[in-house]
């Protein structure tokens, strides 16, 4: 035996080479266990192939052996397939002989029978929501459970078990998987470890009833020091909402992790020891299913504000000469920007003690002899510290403030423009040649070049000056370096009179001889008849001097030849805003001008201006602005208006066609009401042809359409337009008959919509369609505000790219034409003031001036006549769009109010229109509550599902706006999906029929 061992040893040392130039097997010697016994069959030929990979196999002979001795001697070779005898792992020796050199090599390797990962089937619960139709399933949330602490295990998900076994067609969006089934369903996961062995498991997607709780409210306490205690259970009713309290448990926690683990619940009384804010987490758990939801809310202790907040003064005037001035104090609500209750008091002590408030703060009468009344406003802050504000209410005996010299009307760019005259003002006595000067109205004019200036002054009760002329007298004073200083405390010195007339004539012709450039002249006119009316001053022929105010003129235009100059034929550019700031005071005025021109008048050369122009964000990549800003520029007194050009050049051509609906009046039962369709080309290329579609509410009938050539449809009409030029705006007025009660009822919404094609290459698709929901009324305020979608918006249908469309309507219900109209809107803090864009106005000559969230529309010289019933005379509107700020959610309510000023009259405050984002619309606002459509808009597939499980869909048909059937699908289930990927973008109608003869038609947008 010793001799044999010695021989073997010599043989090893003489011939054996261990694994030089050969491959160590790693693939075919590894298999996966299929039954847990650790045994499996191995194909030794495949292992041999792996060992010789890269070598000429014909030059080698390989055998496999259970022991090193057998391999060395070449005896007892293993046959293939070979089943291991040591469970899970066995050592095997491969004998490799080089047939050319007889060299022997031994390779040691392991036969590995690898266990696949242990898995257990998973269950994922979710709740069914009508608004979202098919919920998101976060499959990735199951991965930690499947891995069971082994991070090296990879997990993928599949819709079929065959795909899971082959590893094909893995699901992509596993964070938000949406099953096409409206009920319970199954998906599969593949759990694979580092050895490549895998196991297949099921995920049961279980639908459960949604928890529909309320929302906790933030709690605030007003304290003398920082110490304050809260009863957290005050939020129980808010959290439980409409659920049954017996079915749920509510607990409060200091952190989200403790709320998740349901540990360390807080006692009902929780105290803070310092002023500040702390977040509390409330856990709402279903006692039966253990399903829970966590909501955060804040508790805050505040110290009562010691200072009174000062608001801008409020002015009003005696508009009927009865000796009293009326104020509507409640208009400060918009300035405060709060929907909390406000109380109004005549003294600070009363406001602090909450005694003797104004009984009717919306109509407070003050004697015109009382110049200033101090008003104190207390804001009642639920659960927090009340705030006190104050403002001065200033009363003027005469509405036209130009009855005093230092408030003179400017004639800057206003020659030939009517101004209100003065009534009810006593004579200021004799002035020059004017023996008596009752009801004076003052004007000033600047001179830009020397010479004689010939003027004409007219006074009439008619704004058109065609009849009812009134006696007018005048005095002209000058020259002065500014229009205010010479007024002193009364009127300029008599020695400065340059022209004067006292006669019974209704037309006067002043002459200013040798007018000096850079100087100002003051004109006093009188109203001897004391009748309300208008004054107009114009420059007549024969003048050698020039009237022109000093200031800055901002011009934005399309520079077609890129020379930086506005040449003849180059159009103004309306798709942007001017910005200006005076003396770096951080008050930025954002000016929207439809003409692309804005003028700033100023007589102070010391004022420094920063000027700029920006293209609206939607089009900023399409244009370039040369010289987009000018900094530290000054007015040159006497030089007239200095122009600053903002030359806009086209970077790339684009299409943008837009449509909007204007609610010109409100629908009333039995009456005809009007919608005005505004469509425009906001692109820089002509639109040679396109189609506008109008869909009316099913309850109304179309009476008239202002546009000829429309094509009627079952739901409204279409109109094929041609040659819509860049920046061109066109309108179509549609009159509709509202049925009488009881066919319709007050409070019911009528919804009309408009859309426009072509959509191809349109850069702003948001404005290609517009919907208007108007409430049926019996009577209405002609000065109002509304949002096009109505008072509720389905949260799931509104994205961060969508806008709210607001309409402010105004109507002159007075007794005389309004020369100027101004609208003020202090935007709610939830609205993004930077996103505001004009959509349409009734009168094109306007300016929108935005400073922060304070918006002013100015219609100077609008000359709005007194309104006439059942016509559009004396009426106007403003439509703008704006985005909510990010973070809006279900339950958020956005209020909006506007104040409308006609000349010098007190503000008319519109209704406060509220927009609420809701999880579900009210049933009567759904087109049919039995169906769910998803998604809409779509670009490929749309799914239709019945909520009534006892009915069955029998057919789904899709029609274009002309009524042509695009597709028809037969069905026999409660949920069907149709493929619209081959359909051209546009607006379509989906008709769904069921076995129980139910039918619904739904508008669908294909992107």
NORURFEN-V699513 format. One record per residue. PHI is phi in whole degrees, 0 to 359 (* if undefined). NEAR is the number of other C-alpha atoms within 8 Angstrom. Layout:
BEGIN
phi:near
PHI:NEAR
PHI:NEAR
END
This chain:
BEGIN
phi:near
*:4
298:5
294:6
295:7
297:8
296:8
298:8
296:8
299:8
297:8
296:9
301:9
286:7
265:6
245:8
278:12
237:9
270:7
56:9
268:6
81:4
257:8
261:9
281:8
294:10
227:6
253:7
284:11
267:11
241:11
228:11
258:9
286:13
254:5
218:5
85:6
267:7
78:13
246:12
198:9
267:8
239:12
270:10
293:11
297:7
292:8
293:12
300:9
301:9
293:12
295:10
265:11
303:8
97:4
248:5
278:7
297:8
291:5
269:8
226:10
239:11
238:9
229:11
240:13
222:15
279:11
229:8
294:8
297:6
299:12
294:17
291:11
276:6
74:9
242:8
55:6
292:11
276:9
265:7
251:8
287:8
245:10
257:8
298:12
257:6
259:8
302:10
72:11
208:11
217:11
274:9
229:12
243:14
259:13
263:16
240:12
247:11
282:11
293:9
271:5
248:5
65:7
293:10
253:11
232:12
245:14
244:11
260:8
214:10
250:9
269:12
249:10
254:14
268:12
281:10
286:11
298:11
283:5
229:9
225:7
298:8
248:9
233:8
235:10
255:8
207:11
242:10
274:12
237:9
296:7
293:9
264:8
68:12
235:11
283:11
279:8
249:12
272:10
294:12
295:7
293:7
273:9
302:9
302:8
294:7
291:10
291:12
53:6
88:6
256:6
292:6
288:6
285:11
263:9
232:11
231:9
240:13
219:14
275:11
232:8
288:10
293:6
296:12
296:16
292:9
270:6
73:8
258:7
58:6
297:11
290:9
270:4
274:6
271:11
281:10
222:9
280:10
243:8
286:8
282:6
269:8
274:10
244:6
292:9
208:9
229:9
234:13
233:14
237:13
243:15
256:16
234:14
266:12
293:7
278:7
90:6
278:13
222:10
231:11
249:12
225:12
256:11
242:12
276:12
269:13
255:11
273:10
232:8
290:6
296:8
286:5
239:7
280:9
273:9
227:9
293:11
258:8
294:8
251:11
226:12
235:11
264:11
232:11
282:6
235:8
281:13
275:11
204:11
245:8
238:10
265:8
299:11
290:6
300:6
271:9
304:10
294:7
293:10
287:11
288:13
58:10
262:7
285:8
278:7
302:7
292:5
268:9
225:10
242:11
246:9
222:10
242:13
220:15
277:11
218:9
291:9
296:6
291:12
292:17
297:9
272:6
57:8
240:8
51:6
296:11
277:10
287:7
296:8
262:9
233:10
247:8
250:10
253:7
216:8
294:12
157:8
230:8
226:7
267:10
244:12
246:14
254:13
250:16
247:13
239:11
285:11
294:9
268:5
266:5
65:7
292:7
222:8
228:7
240:11
233:9
268:9
209:12
244:11
242:12
224:12
252:17
231:13
260:11
306:10
298:7
282:4
259:4
273:9
276:8
268:7
257:8
300:6
293:8
247:8
240:9
206:15
219:15
279:16
272:8
227:4
57:9
260:5
86:9
235:11
240:15
260:12
238:13
248:10
295:10
292:7
292:9
286:7
304:10
294:11
294:8
291:6
70:10
223:6
262:5
292:8
293:7
244:9
242:11
241:13
225:14
267:12
212:9
294:8
299:6
296:12
294:17
293:7
265:6
55:7
233:6
53:6
287:11
297:10
292:4
226:6
294:11
278:8
211:9
251:11
262:8
234:10
298:9
295:13
280:7
268:8
293:8
223:8
237:9
274:10
240:12
239:14
242:12
251:13
270:12
275:11
259:10
301:7
71:8
220:11
273:14
294:9
238:12
249:12
242:12
218:12
209:12
262:11
263:13
259:11
256:16
241:13
293:12
235:14
288:12
277:9
292:9
287:14
285:14
250:11
299:12
282:10
246:10
301:15
292:8
275:8
264:9
299:10
53:6
234:7
296:10
86:8
263:8
287:11
238:8
291:10
275:13
251:17
227:10
77:8
250:10
294:6
295:9
269:8
94:8
275:9
228:11
60:9
282:9
276:13
292:9
218:9
237:14
279:13
50:16
287:15
231:13
255:15
223:12
227:13
222:13
262:15
247:17
253:16
216:12
289:12
140:12
278:12
242:15
257:13
236:11
229:12
245:13
234:13
223:16
204:14
278:13
260:11
292:10
269:5
56:11
261:6
199:8
54:8
288:12
239:11
300:13
221:17
239:15
207:14
221:16
248:14
244:13
154:10
275:10
226:9
280:7
208:9
271:13
250:9
306:7
295:10
290:11
53:9
256:4
205:7
231:8
297:9
297:7
299:8
294:4
265:9
291:12
245:10
200:10
200:13
209:11
224:9
209:7
267:7
285:9
277:11
229:10
236:12
230:8
292:13
231:9
253:11
281:8
52:9
299:14
262:11
293:10
80:12
251:14
244:14
233:13
254:13
238:11
254:12
248:11
234:13
231:17
295:9
280:6
60:10
259:7
294:9
184:11
223:13
237:12
226:12
241:12
231:9
266:11
258:8
293:5
93:6
287:11
253:8
274:13
236:11
261:9
199:13
283:16
275:16
168:15
236:12
244:12
260:12
235:12
250:14
211:14
278:12
271:13
292:6
254:4
56:8
259:5
78:9
245:8
275:9
270:5
301:4
93:4
277:10
276:6
290:11
248:11
264:10
266:8
191:10
222:12
276:14
231:12
216:11
223:13
253:10
55:7
51:9
270:6
66:5
259:8
265:9
267:11
254:12
250:12
257:11
233:12
295:10
273:8
75:11
228:11
215:10
246:8
243:7
263:9
201:9
252:10
254:7
290:10
280:6
289:9
249:12
242:13
252:14
241:11
205:10
216:13
233:9
283:11
308:9
304:5
295:7
238:9
298:9
279:8
267:10
227:12
233:10
249:12
278:9
52:8
284:9
207:8
228:9
247:7
57:7
261:8
234:9
284:15
255:10
296:11
90:14
266:9
76:11
271:10
266:11
273:8
235:8
267:12
242:14
278:15
252:13
244:12
280:10
272:8
210:7
288:9
203:11
244:13
208:11
249:16
229:12
218:15
211:13
246:13
257:10
278:11
291:10
209:7
270:12
286:12
231:13
305:14
85:9
247:9
267:11
233:13
239:12
242:12
250:12
268:13
252:13
233:11
211:12
254:17
266:12
271:12
253:11
236:9
296:10
261:12
292:7
200:9
191:11
231:11
254:12
240:12
240:12
245:10
268:12
294:9
297:6
275:8
247:10
239:9
281:11
268:9
216:7
229:10
290:7
269:7
281:5
88:6
281:9
247:7
292:7
233:10
296:6
243:9
162:11
199:12
237:14
219:10
267:10
259:9
222:8
52:8
273:12
281:9
306:11
69:10
279:9
237:8
232:7
227:8
227:10
257:11
244:13
259:12
230:12
269:12
267:15
296:11
276:8
291:8
261:5
303:6
235:11
222:9
299:10
95:7
282:8
268:8
249:10
242:10
242:11
218:12
222:15
217:12
216:14
235:10
274:8
264:11
302:5
61:6
286:11
276:8
232:8
284:8
300:7
262:10
278:13
213:12
209:11
240:12
233:12
251:11
242:12
271:12
285:14
234:11
266:7
211:5
210:6
278:5
291:7
253:12
213:11
220:15
207:9
244:12
296:12
275:11
96:12
279:9
231:10
236:13
293:12
303:11
291:8
266:6
243:8
251:6
292:7
269:6
273:8
244:8
269:11
252:11
257:11
239:14
248:12
253:13
226:11
214:10
277:13
262:7
280:6
248:5
215:6
298:11
268:13
285:14
233:13
231:13
231:12
240:11
242:11
223:12
268:13
292:12
297:10
296:7
277:8
261:11
274:11
298:9
288:4
265:8
295:10
220:7
286:8
250:8
194:8
221:9
287:7
238:9
286:6
268:9
216:11
227:11
254:12
245:12
247:11
238:10
62:7
260:10
260:10
249:13
232:11
258:11
240:12
251:12
283:9
57:8
289:11
50:9
283:11
288:10
296:13
291:12
243:8
303:4
62:4
225:6
264:7
289:8
80:12
237:11
204:10
202:12
227:10
238:13
225:12
239:13
203:13
264:13
293:11
290:8
303:5
102:4
296:8
211:7
301:9
96:8
292:8
238:8
249:10
269:9
208:12
224:13
230:15
243:12
244:14
244:12
255:13
53:9
263:9
284:10
299:11
295:9
262:8
266:10
286:11
299:8
268:9
269:11
248:9
246:12
245:12
272:13
241:11
287:10
223:8
283:10
301:6
304:6
286:5
263:6
275:8
293:8
196:6
288:7
275:7
239:9
234:12
250:10
200:9
272:8
212:9
288:8
224:11
239:9
213:9
256:11
227:13
249:12
244:11
229:12
272:13
278:8
270:6
293:7
272:4
249:10
221:12
289:16
254:12
201:11
229:13
240:12
241:12
237:14
276:11
290:11
268:7
93:8
281:7
285:9
268:8
204:7
218:9
238:8
276:7
214:9
205:7
214:8
271:11
217:11
223:10
242:8
243:8
263:8
243:10
295:7
267:6
273:6
295:5
302:10
156:9
254:11
227:12
234:12
256:12
252:12
243:12
242:12
236:12
296:9
271:6
66:6
275:7
214:8
216:9
242:9
237:8
286:8
227:11
255:11
257:15
272:7
END
